[in-house]
Amino acid sequence: MDKENYDLAVIGCGPAGLSAAVNARVRKKSVILLGGELCTPKLQKSPLVSNYLGLPEIRGSELREKFLEHARLLDIPIQQVKVESVSPGNGGVFSVQAGKKAYQAGAVIIATGVTVNELFKGEREFTGKGISYCATCDGPLFKDKDVAVFAGASGAVEEANYLAAFCRKVYFIAGAGQRSDVDGLKPGIEVIHDQVLAVKGNDFLSLIQLEGRELPVQGFFIYRDTYLPDRLLEGLVLEDNHIRVDHDYKTNIPGVYAAGDCTGKPYQLAKAAGEGQVAALNAVQYLDRPG
Ligand SMILES: Cc1cc2nc3c(=O)[nH]c(=O)nc-3n(C[C@H](O)[C@H](O)[C@H](O)COP(=O)(O)OP(=O)(O)OC[C@H]3O[C@@H](n4cnc5c(N)ncnc54)[C@H](O)[C@@H]3O)c2cc1C
């Protein structure tokens, strides 16, 4: 496995993550910015931003480009990867896992935004008991079993194909109204255009309730743009489904900070950028602590 070492790893490259990375870089820290595709589809989709100080009327896509340009000017490396987990390692170094790569950092800032979608009914209950967010990590546990993949983000096709190599049956739930990309799916994978209403079972998941039918499965792999933050990092304390932080944007885990929509409402650009800055300055102080 490839490993890279940095002072700070920032997870999520929306306004909060970009602002955190820029501020830590200005303070001369080595930073890696790990973000999903597009560096925030939210900003890209915003037709007109009229409440960002100093830029009275600007298209979201233009503002996003300005943010990215700032990061590029400071030579901040941006990797378009989805982070799967963060684990505290030896000597206070965190290991940030994304696919086959691990990034080591002395401090971490989580800036992963929020999912607009609600969780599926029963999702929390069956997480780790049939529900997974990473086929590469958990897929082999479902050898010869029936599984479904929820395609709420890119990468779902590759994950479904991977599962099809050893699972008995793979369903690909591409959503009801929207047409998720199904190009490249292996033959034999059943594509379903329907809405997930709930997941059910006793001790373990056994059924996905769709609007139009029921799927008896033992495994359900869910792909969304954003993971639940406490799934990224075990032991991270949430409050109302947001990451609990103090005034320094510290989480309950020393060395881990959070900023932006993931810490709570209002979901706004200036709040995200401001919190990214405060989190970065405090992370820098943490990295410079004596001893
Ligand atoms: C259509 C629309 C219009 C808006 N208009 C305005 C406006 O006019 N004014 C205003 O103030 N606000 C507006 N907002 C809100 C604003 O866009 C958000 O508050 C802001 O983008 C939040 O920034 P963030 O960095 O916290 O999160 P996000 O912008 O959501 O960025 C989070 C990033 O983290 C990435 N990520 C998530 N999980 C992972 C992972 N595991 N690994 C790697 N990367 C990950 C995501 O892919 C995403 O790119 C608008 C939002 C929308 C949707």
The ligand as a Gaussian input file, in Angstrom:
#p B3LYP/6-31G(d) Opt

LIG

0 1
 C      -27.962000      24.732000      -5.158000
 C      -27.294000      25.357000      -3.955000
 C      -27.164000      26.731000      -3.900000
 C      -26.537000      27.318000      -2.789000
 N      -26.433000      28.678000      -2.760000
 C      -25.839000      29.270000      -1.697000
 C      -25.705000      30.697000      -1.645000
 O      -26.137000      31.420000      -2.546000
 N      -25.100000      31.225000      -0.557000
 C      -24.615000      30.473000       0.483000
 O      -24.063000      31.027000       1.437000
 N      -24.719000      29.124000       0.451000
 C      -25.315000      28.511000      -0.594000
 N      -25.451000      27.139000      -0.632000
 C      -24.883000      26.346000       0.491000
 C      -23.382000      26.129000       0.317000
 O      -23.114000      25.626000      -0.960000
 C      -22.858000      25.177000       1.390000
 O      -23.169000      25.694000       2.664000
 C      -21.343000      24.992000       1.274000
 O      -21.010000      24.449000       0.019000
 C      -20.841000      24.094000       2.396000
 O      -19.483000      23.907000       2.245000
 P      -18.749000      22.627000       2.870000
 O      -17.321000      22.755000       2.465000
 O      -19.079000      22.515000       4.311000
 O      -19.443000      21.358000       2.197000
 P      -19.617000      20.952000       0.675000
 O      -19.657000      22.140000      -0.208000
 O      -20.779000      20.043000       0.670000
 O      -18.294000      20.175000       0.336000
 C      -18.013000      18.938000       0.919000
 C      -17.132000      18.162000      -0.038000
 O      -16.635000      17.011000       0.644000
 C      -16.651000      15.922000      -0.250000
 N      -16.687000      14.686000       0.547000
 C      -17.694000      14.220000       1.303000
 N      -17.366000      13.047000       1.865000
 C      -16.115000      12.772000       1.438000
 C      -15.213000      11.684000       1.655000
 N      -15.546000      10.653000       2.432000
 N      -14.003000      11.714000       1.048000
 C      -13.645000      12.762000       0.254000
 N      -14.465000      13.806000       0.019000
 C      -15.682000      13.813000       0.589000
 C      -17.928000      16.127000      -1.078000
 O      -17.829000      15.395000      -2.298000
 C      -17.878000      17.637000      -1.264000
 O      -17.149000      17.983000      -2.421000
 C      -26.050000      26.526000      -1.714000
 C      -26.194000      25.128000      -1.784000
 C      -26.810000      24.545000      -2.882000
 C      -26.939000      23.042000      -2.928000

